[in-house]
């Protein structure tokens, strides 16, 4: 994107900017074919979206944890708690609905990769996010149950069974009754 001067073509102007890409550059940026020269072209969009979604959840949970343990009042944490609940519900919808099966499969691959003991290139790992949710469970138990359900949808049962021995059963009953 580039700022236009007054004498450039008005048909390309959208709120003071011009669109400086053509269809071939757009196609190449969304292509999933792997090219040995460029490592970014081998990353699939669904994998990128799954990583982004998990990192957004991790960042929001970390911020909620920070606020909860430093300056906890209902007023300072209520908005972030609601936003995190909506984000978790969005992730549950994506993973459960079947409409985003590629993203779900990519998230399951990330969980499988992490449970095999391999290092991920993510700032917030699933184990770290799980620990954050456990630490704020006394303030927002529903958020913790939502996260537990997301782990179940990602087929990351080792984390669920290890960290949430009772929640695995409660979580499956709670969400199955809500969906039915």
C-alpha positions in Angstrom: 0.0 0.0 0.0 1.2 3.4 -0.8 -0.1 7.0 -0.3 -1.1 8.6 -3.6 -0.5 12.1 -4.7 -3.4 14.3 -6.1 -2.6 13.6 -9.8 -2.8 9.8 -9.7 -5.7 7.8 -11.0 -8.8 8.2 -8.9 -10.1 4.7 -9.7 -7.3 3.1 -7.7 -7.9 5.3 -4.6 -9.5 3.7 -1.5 -9.4 6.1 1.4 -6.1 7.7 0.3 -4.3 4.5 -0.6 -3.8 2.6 -3.8 -3.9 -1.1 -4.3 -0.4 -2.0 -5.6 -0.8 -5.7 -6.2 -2.1 -7.6 -9.1 -3.9 -11.0 -9.2 -0.7 -13.0 -9.8 0.9 -11.7 -6.6 -2.4 -12.4 -4.7 -2.4 -16.0 -6.0 1.2 -16.5 -5.1 0.7 -15.3 -1.6 -2.2 -17.8 -1.0 -0.6 -20.7 -2.8 0.0 -23.8 -0.7 2.5 -25.4 -3.1 5.9 -26.0 -1.6 8.9 -24.3 -3.1 12.3 -25.4 -2.1 13.7 -21.9 -2.4 11.3 -20.0 -0.1 10.5 -21.6 3.3 7.5 -19.3 3.7 5.7 -20.8 0.7 5.8 -24.3 2.3 3.7 -23.1 5.3 0.1 -23.8 4.8 -2.5 -21.0 5.5 -4.5 -23.3 7.8 -1.4 -24.0 9.9 -0.7 -20.3 10.1 -4.3 -19.6 11.2 -4.2 -22.4 13.8 -1.0 -21.1 15.2 -2.3 -17.5 15.3 -5.5 -18.6 17.1 -3.6 -20.5 19.7 -1.1 -17.6 20.2 -4.0 -15.1 20.5 -5.6 -17.4 23.2 -2.2 -17.6 24.9 -1.6 -13.8 24.9 -5.1 -13.1 26.2 -4.8 -15.7 28.9 -1.4 -14.4 30.0 -2.7 -10.9 30.2 -5.8 -12.0 32.1 -3.4 -13.9 34.5 -1.3 -10.8 34.9 -4.2 -8.6 35.7 -5.7 -11.2 38.0 -2.6 -11.5 40.1 -1.5 -7.9 40.1 -4.5 -5.6 40.2 -7.6 -7.8 40.4 -10.9 -6.0 40.6 -14.0 -7.0 38.8 -13.8 -3.8 36.8 -10.3 -4.4 35.5 -10.7 -8.0 34.5 -14.4 -8.3 33.4 -13.9 -7.0 29.9 -10.8 -9.2 29.2 -12.5 -12.2 30.7 -15.6 -11.7 28.4 -13.4 -11.2 25.3 -11.3 -14.4 26.2 -14.6 -16.3 26.6 -15.7 -15.2 23.2 -12.4 -16.1 21.6 -12.5 -19.6 23.2 -16.1 -20.0 21.9 -15.0 -19.0 18.5 -12.2 -21.6 18.6 -14.6 -24.2 19.8 -17.0 -23.4 17.0 -14.2 -23.6 14.4 -12.9 -26.9 15.7 -16.3 -28.5 16.3 -18.4 -27.3 13.4 -16.6 -29.1 10.6 -16.6 -26.0 8.5 -12.9 -25.3 9.2 -11.7 -28.9 9.0 -8.3 -27.9 7.6 -7.6 -25.5 10.6 -8.8 -28.2 13.0 -6.5 -30.7 11.4 -3.6 -28.2 11.6 -4.3 -27.6 15.3 -4.4 -31.3 15.9 -1.1 -31.7 14.2 0.4 -28.9 16.4 -0.9 -30.7 19.5 0.4 -34.0 18.3 3.7 -32.5 17.5 4.0 -30.9 21.0 2.8 -34.0 22.8 5.5 -36.1 21.1 8.0 -33.9 22.9 9.1 -31.8 19.9 9.8 -28.2 20.3 7.3 -25.9 18.6 8.2 -22.5 17.2 5.4 -20.8 19.2 5.8 -18.3 22.0 2.9 -19.8 24.0 3.0 -23.6 24.0 -0.1 -25.6 24.8 1.5 -26.7 28.1 2.1 -23.1 29.1 -1.4 -22.0 28.1 -2.8 -24.9 30.1 -0.8 -23.9 33.2 -2.1 -20.3 32.9 -5.7 -21.5 32.7 -5.2 -23.7 35.8 -3.8 -20.8 37.7 -6.9 -18.6 37.0 -9.4 -21.4 37.4 -10.5 -20.1 40.8 -11.4 -16.8 39.2 -12.9 -18.0 35.9 -13.7 -21.7 36.0 -15.7 -21.6 32.8 -12.7 -20.3 30.9 -10.7 -23.3 32.2 -13.4 -25.7 31.1 -13.6 -24.1 27.7 -9.8 -24.5 27.3 -10.1 -28.1 28.4 -12.7 -28.7 25.7 -10.5 -27.1 23.1 -7.7 -29.5 24.1 -10.1 -32.4 23.7 -11.1 -31.1 20.3 -7.5 -30.9 19.3 -7.1 -34.5 20.5 -4.4 -33.4 23.0 -5.7 -35.9 25.6 -2.3 -36.2 27.4 -2.6 -32.6 28.6 -6.2 -33.0 29.5 -5.8 -36.3 31.4 -2.7 -35.2 33.2 -3.7 -31.7 34.2 -7.4 -32.1 34.4 -8.3 -35.6 35.7 -11.9 -34.7 36.6 -12.4 -31.9 34.1 -12.1 -34.2 31.1 -15.3 -36.0 32.1 -17.1 -32.8 33.3 -16.1 -31.0 30.2 -17.4 -33.6 27.8 -20.7 -33.8 29.6 -21.1 -30.0 29.9 -20.5 -29.2 26.3 -22.4 -32.2 24.9 -25.5 -31.1 26.9 -25.1 -27.5 25.7 -24.8 -28.6 22.1 -27.8 -31.0 22.2 
